[in-house]
Structure formats: structure tokens, C-alpha cells
Amino acid sequence: MKLASTIVFVLLLFNSEINAQITKENYKFSDDIELYMEKDTVSWRFQYGATYYSISGNYKKALQTWDKTMSKIPSITAQDSAYFKSFKPQDAKKYILNRSKNEKLIILNEAHNNSRHRVFTTSLLKGLYKNGYRFLGMEMIQDSLLNERKFMIQEAGIAYTNESQSANLIREAIKIGFTLFEYDNGNYKTGKDREIGQAENIARIMIQNPNAKFLIHCGYDHLNEGIPGIKQWEKAMAARVNDLTGVNPFTIDQIPGSEKGDLKFNSPYIQLANIKKPSVMLNAKGEIYNGKINTKRADCTLIFPISTYTNERPDWLKLEGMRKPFTVPTQAIATFPVLVFAYHDNEFDQNGVPADVVEITDKKQNIDLILEKGNYRIIVKNRSYKTIQNYAIKIK
């Protein structure tokens, strides 16, 4: 209860406070993030830090920083272990896309400091569109011009949309043909009001488009179909959408089966699953694993393998080969550290969100930007956040 309440409290404050922290830059050097966490005394400073690491392209540090106050060493009972072992792993993407043919509403969640969740949702988009899905609702969107502009800009939305993988998810969805819509745009007084408002906004779009299929990408416990961790909510958004529309959503929980920054905090189920790709777990009856016995939180719990890295970037960023690595040349850079940004060429002048960003700490460091095919503007900023390089590249 205390953990969940802390998360929700931070998320409610985040948009109004976090952009005032450290500097006015959206993308920050590690030293500035660490300095902020050292100086500030608020209990949620590590959550701020983890989110800033995520926005600045440092997946590993985002997880490690979150662990400082939000993770604990897990344990499972012998009964839970035996129950889990009755399930066998299946490719999550294939399972979800096949099941989506007979669903009308799919809800996936994310941890806001974990860009892997956004990349997995991105991997589903083409298959879901093929299976009839046309609307994508995202908790983080607050941008009425998004479908017209077709990409995020830094001054629109909330802080999370400045993270490259959220912007890539949005850009890819619009390119495929999805209509994106915002649903978390109220001036809520309580958490319960927020759940009701979210559900009413989603239900309104569904009722207006009765023959359409919908994908919702939300945060944390909003997908909970049972009793939410925040008891004051009474019901979370997903359960309330069901009440309002009569449509039972297929809910997919990405969080419990995701790696932590320190292996000791990982769910034991990750090791028990022994997988090499994101998986769902099915038993001999075709039933899908969704957590502890008799849980009603979500229909499905994803299990992710431990990340592997090439040139300091997680391999899943390559999106099954759809994106290519570009090793940043450092020979002409005189002083370090630097932040390196890759902007879609037509987005840079409009203050778009970079397709990728990395921090390089010394000349000998080999580190890749991970980019889909296209033309890009590379911007290199020095420690004072001044642009010292600006050049074009093409990814073939």
C-alpha cells in the first residue's frame, strides 16, 4: 500500500514539478541528475532521478536508480513456484497478436522509467493494425495537434513524452494509421476521480466508434481489473471501462516480470522461465499465467529476459532488426562528457523529440545510437549544454 501510494503521488506531482528541477534542459548529464538527488531531501527524489535517466537514454541507470527506494528482494512460496512451473513459455508477441483477433480492447501498462515497455508495445503495432485496431489511447498524451503534426514536440504532452522510445511509439503508430487520443486530461482532485475520468474518456471514444478496436497504453496499476493497490480508487480505470462499455479488456501487465537494475531484485519467475524473448506462460489447458493463484489484477503477465547489450545499448532497442546501430564518432570531440542526439531531419527545427539520445563520457567509449531507416540530424552538446557539433547522417 505504501509503495503504490508513493508511486501515484509522484506521478500526480511529476508534470507540475519535475521540469523545474536541475536545469531547464529536458535531457540531462548524469552528473546533474546525481547532484539533484544528493541535494534534494524529498522522498521521491530517486523516482525523479530514474525518470530523468530514462528520458536521457540511460536505461540501466534508470533501473538502478529506481531500485534505491522502490525495490526489495522478492521471495515466492513453494506453492507459487509449483504453480508457475505448470506453465510453459510462448512467444508473447505471437500470442497477443493471435488473441487480438477476437478482442476489442487491449490494455498494456508500463513503468514510466522503463523504456523497454514502450518498445514492446511498438513491436505490436503493425500486427494489431492488421487485425483491425485503429485507435491508440495513451496516458502520457496531452497534445491536441498530435495526429495532424504526426510527431511529438518537446513543449507538448508531459515529461514522459520527451523520452525517445515513447516518441518513437507515437510516431510509428501514426505512420501505420492509428488515431491517437488523450484520456488522462482532467483536473482531478482525487485518485478515484482520475480513474473515473480516464475511464469515461476512453468509453466516450469507444461508444463514438462502435465498430473499432482499441489499444490503451497506461501506467502501472490503471490496468487493474481487481482490487487496486490504492484502495481509495475502489476500482481502477480498466475495470471502470468494462462497467461503462460492457467490453471486457484483455489486460497485459508488463511490470512484475521485468528486470531490475540489480539482479537481486528480479522476480524469481524470470529465472524460472529461462527465456530468450518476451513471453507469456500457458499451461496444458491453454490458460495464461497472470500472477499468483486466483489473482484478478490482469489477464496476462509478461516475462522479459535479462537484457543483453552491444556497445552499451540494450539489444531490444533494435526492434527485431527494424533499427540499426550508428556508432557515434568521437575523434573530433575535444572534451567530455557530451550528450548526443539523433533527430528525424524534418523534426529538429520544430523542437521534436529525439529518436535517440546517449551520453558519452570519454573519447575511447564506443556507444551506439539505435535508429530506423531515414535521414537524421545529429546534435552534440558539451557539458554546458552548448551545441558543439551539428551534422546530417542517413541510416540505410
Salt bridges, closest charged atoms under 4 A:
GLU25 OE1 - LYS381 NZ 3.44
ASP32 OD1 - ARG383 NH2 3.03
GLU34 OE2 - LYS61 NZ 3.73
ASP91 OD2 - LYS277 NZ 3.44
GLU103 OE2 - ARG99 NE 2.95
GLU110 OE2 - HIS112 ND1 2.60
GLU110 OE1 - ARG118 NE 2.75
GLU110 OE1 - HIS217 NE2 2.70
GLU139 OE2 - HIS112 NE2 3.39
GLU139 OE2 - ARG194 NH2 3.34
GLU139 OE1 - HIS222 NE2 3.60
ASP143 OD2 - ARG149 NH1 2.77
GLU163 OE1 - ARG118 NH1 2.75
GLU172 OE1 - LYS175 NZ 3.30
ASP184 OD2 - ARG194 NH2 2.66
GLU195 OE2 - HIS222 ND1 2.73
ASP221 OD1 - ARG297 NH1 2.13
GLU234 OE2 - LYS192 NZ 3.09
ASP243 OD2 - LYS235 NZ 2.58
ASP253 OD2 - ARG297 NE 2.51
GLU259 OE2 - ARG116 NH1 3.39
ASP315 OD1 - LYS318 NZ 3.60
GLU320 OE1 - LYS93 NZ 2.83
ASP345 OD1 - ARG377 NE 3.86
GLU347 OE2 - ARG171 NE 2.82
ASP356 OD2 - ARG313 NH1 2.82
GLU372 OE1 - LYS175 NZ 3.79
GLU372 OE2 - HIS344 NE2 3.77
